[in-house]
Amino acid sequence: MRLLAALAIAALLTGCERKPDVWTGWVYPAGNLLVTHKVGTFPTFEQCRVAAWEELRRLGPQDGDAFECGLNCSDDPARLVQVCDETRD
């Protein structure tokens, strides 16, 4: 009985492998939250931040430019938004 319980627990834990973190980046030219450009996904916040600033430079720097990077984001269809574990700018 103990062996069976141990095997069941091992099988459950094997399926619980943690996925790697993913950062998703968005830029808001001139700080306009209604004009959003998704930059892409990245393994680290630093790579997301660099890509966001490069995208803002490519679009042409404007006063109020802003960016946001979100960690492990997923769609929330009920609210039509992305929900992230954490966001940084």
C-alpha positions as CSV (number, residue, x, y, z in Angstrom):
1,M,0.0,0.0,0.0
2,R,2.8,2.4,0.8
3,L,4.5,1.7,-2.5
4,L,1.3,2.4,-4.4
5,A,0.9,5.7,-2.5
6,A,4.5,6.6,-3.2
7,L,4.2,5.9,-6.9
8,A,1.0,7.9,-7.1
9,I,2.7,10.9,-5.5
10,A,5.7,10.6,-7.8
11,A,3.4,10.5,-10.8
12,L,1.6,13.7,-9.7
13,L,4.9,15.5,-9.0
14,T,6.3,14.6,-12.3
15,G,3.4,16.4,-14.0
16,C,4.0,19.5,-12.0
17,E,7.2,20.6,-13.6
18,R,7.5,24.4,-13.5
19,K,7.5,26.2,-16.8
20,P,10.2,28.7,-17.5
21,D,9.3,32.3,-16.9
22,V,8.3,34.4,-19.9
23,W,8.3,38.2,-20.1
24,T,6.0,39.9,-22.6
25,G,6.7,43.4,-23.7
26,W,4.4,46.2,-24.8
27,V,5.2,49.8,-25.8
28,Y,2.9,52.9,-25.6
29,P,4.1,55.7,-27.9
30,A,3.7,59.1,-26.3
31,G,2.3,57.3,-23.2
32,N,-1.0,56.7,-25.0
33,L,-2.4,53.5,-23.4
34,L,-4.9,53.1,-26.3
35,V,-2.0,52.7,-28.8
36,T,-0.3,49.5,-27.8
37,H,2.4,47.6,-29.7
38,K,3.3,44.2,-28.5
39,V,7.1,43.8,-28.7
40,G,7.4,40.0,-28.1
41,T,8.3,37.5,-25.5
42,F,11.6,37.1,-23.7
43,P,13.3,34.9,-21.1
44,T,14.3,37.8,-18.8
45,F,13.0,41.2,-17.8
46,E,16.2,42.9,-19.0
47,Q,15.8,41.5,-22.5
48,C,12.2,42.6,-22.6
49,R,13.2,46.2,-21.4
50,V,15.9,46.5,-24.0
51,A,13.6,45.3,-26.8
52,A,10.9,47.8,-25.7
53,W,13.2,50.7,-25.7
54,E,14.5,49.7,-29.2
55,E,11.0,49.5,-30.5
56,L,10.2,53.0,-29.1
57,R,13.4,54.3,-30.8
58,R,12.3,52.6,-34.0
59,L,8.8,54.2,-33.9
60,G,10.4,57.6,-33.3
61,P,11.0,59.0,-29.8
62,Q,8.1,61.1,-28.4
63,D,7.5,62.8,-25.1
64,G,5.8,60.4,-22.7
65,D,6.9,57.1,-24.4
66,A,6.3,54.2,-22.0
67,F,6.7,50.5,-21.9
68,E,5.6,47.6,-19.8
69,C,6.9,44.1,-19.4
70,G,4.7,41.4,-17.9
71,L,5.7,38.1,-16.3
72,N,3.9,34.9,-17.3
73,C,0.9,36.6,-18.9
74,S,-2.2,34.9,-20.1
75,D,-5.4,36.0,-21.8
76,D,-8.4,36.7,-19.6
77,P,-11.3,36.5,-22.2
78,A,-13.9,37.6,-19.7
79,R,-12.1,41.0,-19.3
80,L,-10.4,41.1,-22.7
81,V,-7.0,41.8,-21.2
82,Q,-3.8,40.0,-20.4
83,V,-3.3,39.1,-16.8
84,C,0.3,38.8,-15.6
85,D,2.0,37.5,-12.4
86,E,3.9,40.7,-12.2
87,T,4.5,43.8,-14.4
88,R,7.4,46.2,-14.5
89,D,8.2,49.4,-16.4
